[in-house]
Amino acid sequence: MVNTNPNKCPMPSQDPMVRNKNFGEVALGYTLEMAMDEAKRCLNCKHKPCISGCPVFIDIPAFIAEVAKGDIEKAYEILSQQTSLPAVCGRVCPQETQCEGKCVRALKGESVAIGRLERFVADWHREHCTEKPQPVQSNGKKVAVIGAGPTGLTCAGELAKKGYDVTIYEALHTAGGVLVYGIPEFRLPKDIVKYEIDNLKALGVKIETNMVIGKILTIDELFENGFEAVYIGSGAGLPKFMGIPGESLKGVYSANEYLTRVNLMKAYLPTSKTPIRKSRNVAVVGGGNVAMDAARSAKRLGAENVYIVYRRGMQELPARLEEIEHAQEEGIIFKLLTNPVEVIGDENGEVKAIKCVEMMLGEPDASGRRRPVVKPDSEFVIDIDTMIMSIGTSPNPLISSTTDGLETDKWGCIVTNGEDGLTTRDAVYAGGDAVTGAATVILAMGAGKQAAAAIDKMLSEK
């Protein structure tokens, strides 16, 4: 029987004033009863519009139907046919603009909580199933994957399921990419990432860490070592700055550096040897999910005042609504329609304030958003001791600069055919943030899956 409640089953979570002082996961997850009740809100629509909103094309009504019946392992089987990282997707995907954005139930209420149900199923499987995936019989062909982030892991998993001998080359000392260095523990516990990666290893995927492709090995050398195709999923880890005076002062971080210290190097633990600034007043410049992650991390590290400084208004914030709401609940202060123009230092060369101007929204720009313009005579100062720049990232040029025939665009992104990830170099494919610039985990996964299918087709026809 369909559950006619117009609203989602609420997600249990830590109290905001408790969680903003710890790095434990904010959302506590559904119980079986809650999951089954929420699953019964699905109408099992004939045309299944939610699937069209999923970059990896999960059969959403089918897995939800199994949850409604209480057959969670069957639901996991359906999920895992299309995604290698269900526990990750259930936590960090922007479902509200993808699958849930297409849900018919949203026409007269809230959509079905697809992401929460995906998370529940993946967590249930992890807690109750002891069997590991089994390797597929080898087809004798080798593929190299550069980068152990979401797109590389997905591509590797898809190819391993088809019998390919896959090796991932990861520049950092730990696999996971943005899942381990970028997304905080309170949103995505790292033991969950490790579990998903261990499943890929059980399939036969090999991962070599501390391997900087373009420096230790080149793409040409990978082919010389017997690989028949290469997938580049190296992400976009090169931070952008505003170019304003004072950005080189002590206490100015890129969000990438700040979050890497917190997440990958565990700077929040008393036993960590990684230094991080113990701040009192922090300004985070930017309005995306990364900015929210940095701000919420700074709060947990003990900052009294943490400001989100963003040049547009609340309606234009690009971060997920859930992340914005969680940040507000935890005491993050939003300084909207505000833009920094100078970082002010003290006599020791350390940040002591930022000079800002107020903004107004003018005519829409090329992206369709109203362009911010400076309000005359509106300068003011915010006293801070730490500034975190979160205004975007671009791909590191190391791979493209060491690979002949690999074309990039003016932003440094690798050029592909736009269909299956094939680059301007034969048998070299690319996807994820290395191609699009900084985007979402699920879009990167979709690109990895698409490229794996293309690589399989290409090598099968040889």
C-alpha positions as CSV (number, residue, x, y, z in Angstrom):
1,M,0.0,0.0,0.0
2,V,1.3,3.5,-1.0
3,N,2.2,5.8,1.9
4,T,0.3,9.0,1.1
5,N,2.3,11.2,3.5
6,P,3.3,14.3,1.4
7,N,6.5,14.7,3.4
8,K,9.7,12.6,3.6
9,C,10.4,10.6,6.7
10,P,12.8,13.0,8.6
11,M,16.4,12.0,8.9
12,P,17.6,11.5,12.5
13,S,20.6,13.6,13.2
14,Q,22.9,14.9,15.9
15,D,21.8,18.1,17.7
16,P,23.4,21.1,15.9
17,M,25.1,22.5,19.0
18,V,26.6,19.1,19.8
19,R,27.7,18.1,16.4
20,N,29.4,21.5,15.6
21,K,32.0,20.4,18.2
22,N,32.7,16.9,16.9
23,F,33.5,15.2,13.6
24,G,31.0,12.4,14.0
25,E,28.5,11.9,11.1
26,V,25.7,14.5,11.3
27,A,23.0,12.3,9.8
28,L,22.3,9.1,11.8
29,G,20.5,7.1,9.2
30,Y,17.1,5.5,8.9
31,T,15.9,2.4,10.8
32,L,14.5,-0.5,8.9
33,E,11.0,0.6,9.8
34,M,11.6,4.2,8.7
35,A,13.2,3.0,5.4
36,M,10.3,0.7,4.6
37,D,7.7,3.4,5.4
38,E,9.5,5.9,3.2
39,A,9.9,3.4,0.4
40,K,6.1,3.0,0.3
41,R,5.8,6.6,-0.8
42,C,7.2,5.6,-4.2
43,L,4.4,5.4,-6.8
44,N,6.4,3.1,-9.1
45,C,5.6,5.4,-12.0
46,K,5.2,3.9,-15.4
47,H,7.8,6.2,-17.1
48,K,10.2,6.2,-14.1
49,P,11.4,9.9,-14.5
50,C,13.7,9.6,-11.5
51,I,16.0,7.3,-13.6
52,S,16.5,10.0,-16.2
53,G,17.9,12.2,-13.4
54,C,20.5,9.7,-12.3
55,P,23.9,10.0,-14.1
56,V,24.6,6.3,-13.6
57,F,21.0,5.2,-14.4
58,I,20.1,3.2,-11.3
59,D,16.8,1.4,-11.5
60,I,15.4,3.5,-8.6
61,P,11.8,2.3,-8.5
62,A,13.1,-1.4,-8.5
63,F,15.4,-1.0,-5.6
64,I,12.9,1.0,-3.6
65,A,10.2,-1.6,-4.2
66,E,12.5,-4.2,-2.6
67,V,13.1,-1.9,0.4
68,A,9.3,-1.5,0.8
69,K,9.1,-5.3,1.0
70,G,11.9,-5.5,3.5
71,D,14.3,-7.4,1.1
72,I,17.3,-5.1,1.6
73,E,19.8,-7.5,0.1
74,K,17.9,-7.7,-3.1
75,A,17.7,-3.9,-3.1
76,Y,21.5,-3.8,-2.8
77,E,21.9,-6.2,-5.7
78,I,19.8,-3.8,-7.9
79,L,21.8,-0.8,-6.7
80,S,25.2,-2.4,-7.3
81,Q,24.4,-3.3,-10.9
82,Q,24.8,0.4,-11.7
83,T,26.9,2.0,-9.0
84,S,30.2,1.0,-7.4
85,L,29.8,3.5,-4.5
86,P,26.2,3.4,-3.2
87,A,27.1,4.3,0.4
88,V,29.0,7.4,-1.0
89,C,26.2,8.4,-3.4
90,G,23.6,8.1,-0.8
91,R,25.4,10.7,1.3
92,V,26.9,13.3,-1.0
93,C,24.9,13.2,-4.3
94,P,22.8,16.4,-5.0
95,Q,19.7,14.3,-5.3
96,E,17.4,17.3,-5.1
97,T,18.6,18.5,-8.5
98,Q,18.9,15.0,-10.0
99,C,16.7,11.9,-9.3
100,E,14.6,13.5,-6.6
101,G,14.2,16.6,-8.7
102,K,12.3,14.4,-11.2
103,C,10.2,12.6,-8.7
104,V,6.4,12.9,-9.3
105,R,5.7,13.0,-5.6
106,A,7.4,16.4,-5.5
107,L,4.5,17.9,-7.5
108,K,2.3,17.8,-4.4
109,G,4.7,17.6,-1.5
110,E,8.3,16.3,-1.1
111,S,10.0,13.8,-3.3
112,V,10.7,10.3,-2.2
113,A,13.9,10.3,-0.1
114,I,15.9,8.4,-2.7
115,G,19.3,9.4,-1.4
116,R,18.4,8.4,2.2
117,L,17.1,5.0,1.0
118,E,20.2,4.4,-1.1
119,R,22.4,5.2,2.0
120,F,20.2,2.9,4.1
121,V,20.6,0.0,1.7
122,A,24.3,0.3,1.3
123,D,24.8,0.6,5.1
124,W,22.6,-2.4,5.7
125,H,24.6,-4.5,3.3
126,R,27.9,-3.4,4.9
127,E,26.7,-4.3,8.3
128,H,25.0,-7.6,7.5
129,C,27.0,-9.1,4.6
130,T,30.3,-10.8,5.1
131,E,30.9,-12.0,1.5
132,K,33.3,-10.1,-0.7
133,P,32.8,-9.6,-4.5
134,Q,34.6,-12.3,-6.5
135,P,37.0,-11.5,-9.4
136,V,35.8,-12.2,-12.9
137,Q,37.8,-14.5,-15.2
138,S,40.5,-12.4,-16.8
139,N,40.3,-11.5,-20.5
140,G,44.0,-10.9,-20.6
141,K,43.8,-7.1,-21.4
142,K,45.3,-4.4,-19.2
143,V,43.9,-0.9,-18.6
144,A,45.5,1.8,-16.5
145,V,43.5,4.3,-14.6
146,I,45.0,7.6,-13.4
147,G,43.5,8.8,-10.1
148,A,41.7,6.9,-7.4
149,G,38.8,9.4,-7.0
150,P,35.1,8.8,-7.8
151,T,35.6,8.7,-11.6
152,G,38.7,6.5,-11.5
153,L,37.2,4.1,-9.0
154,T,34.0,3.8,-11.0
155,C,35.8,3.2,-14.3
156,A,38.1,0.6,-12.7
157,G,35.2,-1.2,-11.1
158,E,33.2,-1.4,-14.3
159,L,36.2,-2.7,-16.3
160,A,37.1,-5.3,-13.6
161,K,33.6,-6.7,-13.8
162,K,34.3,-7.3,-17.5
163,G,37.5,-9.2,-16.8
164,Y,40.1,-6.5,-17.4
165,D,43.4,-6.4,-15.5
166,V,43.1,-2.8,-14.0
167,T,45.7,-0.8,-12.2
168,I,44.9,2.5,-10.6
169,Y,47.8,5.0,-10.2
170,E,47.1,7.4,-7.3
171,A,49.3,10.4,-6.6
172,L,48.4,10.6,-2.8
173,H,49.3,8.0,-0.2
174,T,45.6,7.0,0.2
175,A,43.0,6.0,-2.4
176,G,39.7,7.9,-2.6
177,G,40.5,11.3,-4.1
178,V,38.1,14.0,-3.1
179,L,36.2,11.4,-1.0
180,V,39.1,11.3,1.5
181,Y,40.8,14.7,1.2
182,G,37.8,16.9,0.4
183,I,34.6,15.7,2.1
184,P,34.7,15.9,5.9
185,E,34.2,13.0,8.2
186,F,30.9,14.4,9.5
187,R,29.4,14.1,6.0
188,L,31.2,11.0,4.7
189,P,33.0,8.7,7.2
190,K,36.2,7.4,5.8
191,D,35.6,3.8,6.9
192,I,32.8,3.8,4.4
193,V,35.1,5.0,1.6
194,K,37.6,2.3,2.6
195,Y,34.9,-0.4,2.5
196,E,33.9,0.6,-1.0
197,I,37.5,0.6,-2.1
198,D,38.2,-2.8,-0.5
199,N,35.2,-4.2,-2.5
200,L,36.9,-3.0,-5.7
201,K,40.2,-4.6,-4.6
202,A,38.3,-7.8,-4.0
203,L,37.2,-7.6,-7.7
204,G,40.9,-7.6,-8.6
205,V,41.5,-3.9,-9.1
206,K,45.1,-3.0,-8.1
207,I,45.9,0.4,-6.6
208,E,49.4,1.9,-6.6
209,T,49.6,5.0,-4.3
210,N,52.3,7.7,-4.3
211,M,52.4,7.4,-8.1
212,V,52.4,10.8,-9.8
213,I,51.7,10.2,-13.4
214,G,53.6,12.7,-15.5
215,K,56.5,12.7,-13.1
216,I,57.3,9.1,-12.0
217,L,55.7,7.5,-15.1
218,T,54.3,9.1,-18.2
219,I,51.3,7.9,-20.2
220,D,53.7,6.8,-23.0
221,E,55.5,4.6,-20.5
222,L,52.2,3.1,-19.3
223,F,51.6,1.9,-22.9
224,E,55.1,0.6,-23.1
225,N,54.4,-1.4,-20.0
226,G,51.6,-3.3,-21.7
227,F,48.5,-1.3,-21.0
228,E,46.2,-1.1,-24.0
229,A,44.1,1.8,-22.8
230,V,44.4,4.6,-20.2
231,Y,41.7,6.5,-18.4
232,I,42.6,9.9,-16.9
233,G,40.5,10.7,-13.8
234,S,43.0,13.0,-12.1
235,G,40.4,15.5,-10.9
236,A,40.8,19.3,-10.5
237,G,43.0,19.9,-7.5
238,L,44.6,23.2,-8.5
239,P,43.0,26.0,-6.3
240,K,42.0,29.3,-7.7
241,F,42.5,32.6,-5.9
242,M,41.0,36.1,-6.3
243,G,44.2,38.0,-7.0
244,I,43.5,40.6,-4.4
245,P,46.1,42.3,-2.2
246,G,47.2,40.3,0.9
247,E,46.4,36.8,-0.4
248,S,49.9,35.7,0.4
249,L,49.7,36.6,4.1
250,K,50.0,33.9,6.8
251,G,46.6,32.5,7.6
252,V,45.2,32.4,4.1
253,Y,44.4,28.9,2.9
254,S,42.9,27.4,-0.2
255,A,39.9,25.3,0.7
256,N,41.8,22.3,-0.8
257,E,44.7,22.7,1.5
258,Y,42.6,23.4,4.6
259,L,40.3,20.4,4.0
260,T,43.2,18.1,3.0
261,R,44.9,18.9,6.4
262,V,41.6,18.3,8.2
263,N,40.3,15.2,6.3
264,L,43.2,13.3,4.9
265,M,45.8,14.2,7.5
266,K,43.3,14.2,10.4
267,A,44.5,17.5,11.8
268,Y,41.4,17.6,14.1
269,L,42.8,14.7,16.1
270,P,45.0,15.5,19.1
271,T,47.4,12.8,17.9
272,S,47.8,14.3,14.4
273,K,51.2,15.7,13.4
274,T,49.7,17.9,10.7
275,P,49.6,21.5,11.8
276,I,46.5,23.6,11.3
277,R,45.7,27.1,12.4
278,K,43.7,27.3,15.6
279,S,41.4,30.2,14.7
280,R,39.0,32.4,16.5
281,N,37.4,34.3,13.5
282,V,37.3,32.6,10.1
283,A,36.1,33.9,6.7
284,V,35.4,31.4,4.0
285,V,35.0,33.0,0.5
286,G,32.6,31.1,-1.7
287,G,29.2,29.5,-1.6
288,G,29.5,26.0,-2.8
289,N,29.6,22.7,-1.0
290,V,33.3,23.0,-0.5
291,A,32.9,26.4,1.2
292,M,30.3,24.8,3.5
293,D,32.6,21.9,4.3
294,A,35.5,24.3,5.1
295,A,33.3,26.6,7.3
296,R,31.7,23.7,9.2
297,S,35.2,22.2,9.7
298,A,36.5,25.5,11.1
299,K,33.7,25.6,13.5
300,R,34.4,22.1,14.8
301,L,38.1,23.1,15.2
302,G,37.0,25.7,17.8
303,A,36.5,28.9,15.9
304,E,34.0,31.3,17.6
305,N,32.9,33.1,14.5
306,V,32.9,31.6,11.0
307,Y,31.6,33.6,8.1
308,I,30.5,32.5,4.6
309,V,31.4,35.5,2.4
310,Y,29.6,35.3,-0.9
311,R,29.0,37.9,-3.5
312,R,25.5,36.9,-4.4
313,G,22.3,36.2,-2.3
314,M,20.9,33.2,-0.6
315,Q,18.9,32.2,-3.6
316,E,22.0,32.0,-5.7
317,L,24.1,29.9,-3.3
318,P,25.3,26.9,-5.3
319,A,25.7,24.6,-2.3
320,R,23.1,21.9,-1.6
321,L,20.2,23.1,0.4
322,E,20.8,20.5,3.1
323,E,24.4,21.7,3.5
324,I,23.3,25.3,3.8
325,E,20.6,24.4,6.4
326,H,23.1,22.3,8.4
327,A,25.6,25.2,8.3
328,Q,23.0,27.7,9.5
329,E,21.9,25.3,12.3
330,E,25.5,25.0,13.4
331,G,26.0,28.7,13.8
332,I,27.8,29.6,10.6
333,I,27.3,33.3,9.8
334,F,26.3,34.2,6.2
335,K,27.7,37.5,4.9
336,L,25.8,37.6,1.6
337,L,26.0,40.1,-1.2
338,T,29.6,40.7,0.1
339,N,32.9,40.5,-1.8
340,P,36.4,40.8,-0.3
341,V,38.7,43.3,-2.0
342,E,41.8,43.1,0.3
343,V,43.2,40.9,3.0
344,I,44.7,43.1,5.8
345,G,47.8,41.9,7.7
346,D,49.4,42.8,11.0
347,E,53.1,43.7,11.7
348,N,53.9,39.9,11.7
349,G,52.5,39.3,8.2
350,E,49.5,37.5,9.5
351,V,45.8,38.0,8.6
352,K,43.9,40.3,10.9
353,A,41.0,41.5,8.8
354,I,39.4,41.6,5.3
355,K,38.2,44.7,3.6
356,C,34.9,44.0,1.8
357,V,32.4,45.8,-0.4
358,E,28.6,45.3,-0.5
359,M,27.2,44.0,-3.8
360,M,23.9,44.4,-5.7
361,L,22.5,41.9,-8.2
362,G,22.3,43.3,-11.7
363,E,21.4,41.8,-15.1
364,P,21.8,38.0,-15.6
365,D,25.3,36.9,-16.8
366,A,26.1,34.0,-19.2
367,S,25.2,31.4,-16.6
368,G,21.7,32.9,-16.2
369,R,22.4,34.2,-12.7
370,R,22.1,37.9,-11.9
371,R,25.5,39.5,-12.1
372,P,26.8,41.0,-8.9
373,V,27.9,44.6,-9.1
374,V,29.6,46.8,-6.4
375,K,27.4,49.1,-4.3
376,P,29.0,52.5,-4.3
377,D,30.7,53.7,-1.0
378,S,30.0,50.4,0.8
379,E,33.4,49.3,2.1
380,F,33.6,47.7,5.5
381,V,36.0,45.5,7.5
382,I,35.5,42.1,9.1
383,D,38.1,41.2,11.8
384,I,39.4,37.7,11.2
385,D,42.6,35.6,11.7
386,T,42.0,33.0,9.1
387,M,40.8,33.2,5.5
388,I,39.9,30.2,3.4
389,M,39.5,30.7,-0.4
390,S,36.8,28.4,-1.9
391,I,36.2,29.9,-5.3
392,G,36.9,26.9,-7.5
393,T,39.7,24.6,-8.8
394,S,41.1,23.6,-12.1
395,P,43.0,20.5,-13.3
396,N,46.7,20.2,-12.6
397,P,48.6,20.6,-15.9
398,L,51.2,18.0,-15.1
399,I,49.7,15.1,-17.1
400,S,48.7,17.3,-20.1
401,S,52.1,19.0,-20.2
402,T,54.0,15.6,-20.3
403,T,51.8,13.9,-22.9
404,D,52.1,14.6,-26.6
405,G,48.8,14.8,-28.5
406,L,46.7,15.4,-25.4
407,E,44.7,18.6,-26.1
408,T,43.4,20.9,-23.3
409,D,41.1,23.9,-23.4
410,K,41.8,27.4,-22.1
411,W,40.9,26.4,-18.6
412,G,43.3,23.5,-18.6
413,C,40.6,20.9,-18.9
414,I,41.3,17.8,-21.1
415,V,39.4,17.9,-24.3
416,T,37.3,14.8,-25.2
417,N,34.8,14.0,-27.9
418,G,32.0,14.7,-25.5
419,E,30.4,11.3,-26.0
420,D,32.4,8.6,-24.3
421,G,35.5,10.4,-23.0
422,L,37.9,9.7,-25.8
423,T,40.6,12.4,-25.9
424,T,42.7,13.6,-28.8
425,R,45.1,10.8,-28.1
426,D,44.3,7.2,-29.3
427,A,43.2,4.8,-26.6
428,V,43.4,7.6,-24.0
429,Y,40.1,8.5,-22.3
430,A,39.3,11.1,-19.6
431,G,36.5,12.1,-17.4
432,G,35.3,13.7,-14.2
433,D,36.7,17.0,-13.0
434,A,39.8,16.7,-15.2
435,V,37.4,17.3,-18.1
436,T,34.6,19.4,-16.7
437,G,36.4,21.3,-14.0
438,A,35.1,21.0,-10.4
439,A,31.7,19.2,-10.4
440,T,29.8,16.6,-8.4
441,V,30.9,13.1,-7.3
442,I,28.0,11.5,-9.2
443,L,28.7,13.2,-12.5
444,A,32.3,12.1,-12.2
445,M,31.1,8.5,-11.6
446,G,28.8,8.7,-14.6
447,A,31.8,9.8,-16.8
448,G,33.9,6.9,-15.5
449,K,31.1,4.4,-16.2
450,Q,30.6,5.8,-19.7
451,A,34.3,5.7,-20.5
452,A,34.6,2.1,-19.2
453,A,31.9,1.0,-21.7
454,A,33.8,2.8,-24.5
455,I,37.1,1.2,-23.5
456,D,35.5,-2.2,-23.4
457,K,34.0,-1.6,-26.9
458,M,37.3,-0.4,-28.3
459,L,39.4,-3.2,-27.0
460,S,36.8,-5.9,-27.8
461,E,36.9,-4.9,-31.4
462,K,40.8,-5.2,-31.6
